Amino acid sequence: MPQSDLTFAVPKGRLLDDALPVMERAGVVPEAGFHDKANRALCFATTREDLRLIRVRAFDVATFVAHGAAQIGIVGSDVIEEFDYSDLYAPVDLDIGHCHLAVAQAVGDDAAMQTASHVRVATKYPNITRRFYESQGVQAECVKLNGAMELAPSLGLARRIVDLVSTGRTLKQNGLVETQKILAITARLIVNRAALKTDPRVAALVEAFRAEADARAHKKAAA
């Protein structure tokens, strides 16, 4: 009985730009149409006949892999922490996509609110946010947003936000300032646990990505 194709899930956006060179060095090379910005397809062939790529939202990468619809993928550790899927395994830190998750509020907002026992927070990460505040003995009421978190304080939706921060430029442009760092983030290779145990091709891809990451780390250390 022929093996079914493997499905490799990758996220849309900036992380994908960092991931593509890593993928190619590990032997995952997409078809030419994948690089066409006008192409709205979600599924693509690769140079391997038994491997296809799907390009979806970062949160959906984790869901596809956790449920076995995709066997392997790349996603930020923020997504892994938010969902905490038991069927998801992240064996390789790819050391790309560096940023962090942070609390921010409007510049000049009342510093006394830092000691409040109840806070209202706009975020795409309600689970991480609640756990972070619970560890401080604070109850967090999370308002779930999928984007434009920076608007929440100025429009009165929530005085604080929890969002990804890279350079801090977006916060500054929207009159916000970072007040607490929650989590350092890098991109990870993720696999479905069952697929890793039952399909040797998945294990081989993990080893290819691990070797690629190790080679970059050694090159960086020698520089």
BELDA-V988062 format. One record per run of one state. SS is the DSSP state (hx for helix, st for strand, lp for the rest). FROM is the first residue (numbers start at 1). TO is the last residue. Records with the same first field share a line. If there is no record, write none. Layout:
# BELDA-V988062
SS=FROM-TO ; FROM-TO
This chain:
# BELDA-V988062
lp=1-5 ; 12-13 ; 26-29 ; 31-31 ; 36-42 ; 47-50 ; 57-57 ; 67-71 ; 84-87 ; 94-98 ; 107-110 ; 116-117 ; 124-125 ; 135-138 ; 145-148 ; 152-159 ; 166-168 ; 174-175 ; 186-186 ; 199-199 ; 223-223
st=6-11 ; 30-30 ; 43-46 ; 51-56 ; 72-76 ; 88-93 ; 99-106 ; 118-123 ; 139-144 ; 160-165 ; 176-185 ; 187-192
hx=14-25 ; 32-35 ; 58-66 ; 77-83 ; 111-115 ; 126-134 ; 149-151 ; 169-173 ; 193-198 ; 200-222
